[in-house]
Amino acid sequence: MEHNLKKTLSPFHLNEEIILKNRLYFSAMGIDISYNDGRASPEFIQFYKNIINGGCGMVILGNASIHPSTRLQQRGLCLHNDAHAEALYPLISYGRKNCCEVVVQLQHYGTQGSSEYTNTPLLSPSDSIDSRRKEKKGDYGIRVMTLDDIIKVRHQFVEAAKRAHLAGARIVQLQASNGYLLSSFLSPYTNHRLDEYGGNPFRRMKLLIDVISDIKQALPNLKVSIRLGIDDCLGERGQKPELLAPCLDMLYSLGVAFIECSMSIKETFSWMLNSTCESKRLFHRGIKTIRSATCLPLGFAGFIPDLNDAEQLMCELNVELVGMTRAIFADNELILKSITGREGEIYKCHFDGNCFRDKSNPSIDRVYCCVNPRYQRPKNIVYQR
Ligand SMILES: Cc1cc2nc3c(=O)[nH]c(=O)nc-3n(C[C@H](O)[C@H](O)[C@H](O)COP(=O)(O)O)c2cc1C
C-alpha cells in the first residue's frame, strides 16, 4: 500500500531536550497488573516493553494513584512511595534507551474510585453527584472537599510528581478527564461550589492550575502535560469545549507541555468505548474548538485504527500528536508492520470496548484482547453489548 505518513512519522520537538521520534503515542491504559501494593510487576514492565519495541514515540503509563487514599483496582499502579518509583525506574530507562518517552499519568480517582482498598471516603468537589455515584454512600461515603482537603490533595500530587521524577520521568500527565477528581472540579456537572474553586469555568480550573503551579515550583525541570476532558457528553449539563476554550491561556502561561483531549465520564463512558459516527463527530468538533483556542501542542486518542487514519486526522484537526490505545494493544507491532509493508499481518482492533469491560469484571484477573494472541481473552468470557 502507498503511504503518505509525512506528519505522523516526523519527529516532534517538545523542547530542546525532549524530541519524540514520531507523533504516535500509546495513550494511557490502566491494565491493573501491578503488585497488590501498587509497585510495577515484571508482567507490567514486560507489557510496556512490548509496546515500546513496537515503535511509538511516546508511551503514557495509565492511572498511577497519587496517594493510598485513592484507588480503583487492587492491582492498579501507585506512585506514592520510593519503592513505587524504584520499580518504575527500569522501564523509564528502557524507554529512554529505545527513543521512546515514557510519561507517567498521575491519578486521583475522586468519586470514581473505590473505598474497597482504602477504607476512606471518596472525594468530591460538591454534594451534587448523580444517583449511580450516590450508591457508594453505603460504604465509606462521599466527602465534599474542604479547603483543607484541597491543600492535602495538592500536596499529594506534588509528592507523586517527585516520585515520577525519581523514577526518571521527564514528563508527567495530570489526569483531568473522564470524571476523575481534577475533571470533576472542571465540570459544571459535578462542581457546584460557591468558593474560589467553583462558579465559572475559570474558577473551576483553579485546582488544576494550583496543582500545575505546585509541581512546577517543586520540580522546575519536570514537564507537565494534561489529559483534558473536553466534553462530558451530557449536553448542556456537563463540560463542553466552549466552556474550556477561554481558560486555555492559563495553561499556556504555566508552560504546559501538551494537552491530550479526551471525552466522556463514567455515566457516558460508552461514548468513548463504542465507535459511532456521532461519537467521532462530537469528539472531532470539540478538538477543533480547543485547537482554535490554543497554540499548545494537542493530541487525542479515539478510534484510530491505522497510520493512514492517524495521518489524515492529524492534518484535518491540525494536531501535533496522535494517540492509539486499543489498536496498539491489539497489535503491539502495528507501527513497525505498517512502515515495513506488512499491513496484512496486523491484528486489527474491533473497538468493541470489551478490554475496558474486563477492568470491572470480577471473574477475570486482567485486561484481555480479542485479537492479540499474547493477551487473548478466555473463550468463556462473552459480553452483551
Ligand atoms: C482497557 C483500557 C484502559 C484504559 N485506562 C486508561 C487510564 O488508565 N487512563 C486514561 O486516561 N485513559 C485510559 N483509557 C482510555 C484510553 O487512553 C483512550 O483514551 C481510549 O481507549 C480511546 O482511545 P483508543 O480508541 O485508541 O483506544 C483506557 C482505555 C482502555 C480500553
The ligand as a MOL file (V3000), in Angstrom:
LIG
                    3D

  0  0  0     0  0            999 V3000
M  V30 BEGIN CTAB
M  V30 COUNTS 31 33 0 0 0
M  V30 BEGIN ATOM
M  V30 1 C -8.5580 -1.0980 28.9750 0
M  V30 2 C -8.4260 0.3970 28.9310 0
M  V30 3 C -7.8160 1.0460 29.9960 0
M  V30 4 C -7.6790 2.4410 29.9700 0
M  V30 5 N -7.0490 3.0660 31.0080 0
M  V30 6 C -6.8920 4.4040 30.9810 0
M  V30 7 C -6.1610 5.0600 32.0120 0
M  V30 8 O -5.5980 4.4370 32.9130 0
M  V30 9 N -6.0870 6.4110 31.9690 0
M  V30 10 C -6.6490 7.1280 30.9530 0
M  V30 11 O -6.5390 8.3470 30.9680 0
M  V30 12 N -7.2800 6.5290 29.9370 0
M  V30 13 C -7.4280 5.1870 29.9220 0
M  V30 14 N -8.0530 4.5820 28.8810 0
M  V30 15 C -8.5470 5.3840 27.7330 0
M  V30 16 C -7.5160 5.4590 26.6090 0
M  V30 17 O -6.3870 6.2260 26.9950 0
M  V30 18 C -8.0960 6.0940 25.3300 0
M  V30 19 O -8.4620 7.4080 25.5880 0
M  V30 20 C -9.3190 5.3610 24.7930 0
M  V30 21 O -9.1300 3.9620 24.8080 0
M  V30 22 C -9.6220 5.8090 23.3640 0
M  V30 23 O -8.5270 5.5690 22.5070 0
M  V30 24 P -8.4910 4.2820 21.5150 0
M  V30 25 O -9.7580 4.3160 20.7110 0
M  V30 26 O -7.2480 4.4720 20.6920 0
M  V30 27 O -8.4450 3.0700 22.3580 0
M  V30 28 C -8.1850 3.1850 28.8630 0
M  V30 29 C -8.7810 2.5110 27.7960 0
M  V30 30 C -8.8960 1.1290 27.8200 0
M  V30 31 C -9.5300 0.4630 26.6250 0
M  V30 END ATOM
M  V30 BEGIN BOND
M  V30 1 1 1 2
M  V30 2 1 2 3
M  V30 3 2 2 30
M  V30 4 2 3 4
M  V30 5 1 4 5
M  V30 6 1 4 28
M  V30 7 2 5 6
M  V30 8 1 6 7
M  V30 9 1 6 13
M  V30 10 2 7 8
M  V30 11 1 7 9
M  V30 12 1 9 10
M  V30 13 2 10 11
M  V30 14 1 10 12
M  V30 15 2 12 13
M  V30 16 1 13 14
M  V30 17 1 14 15
M  V30 18 1 14 28
M  V30 19 1 15 16
M  V30 20 1 16 17
M  V30 21 1 16 18
M  V30 22 1 18 19
M  V30 23 1 18 20
M  V30 24 1 20 21
M  V30 25 1 20 22
M  V30 26 1 22 23
M  V30 27 1 23 24
M  V30 28 2 24 25
M  V30 29 1 24 26
M  V30 30 1 24 27
M  V30 31 2 28 29
M  V30 32 1 29 30
M  V30 33 1 30 31
M  V30 END BOND
M  V30 END CTAB
M  END
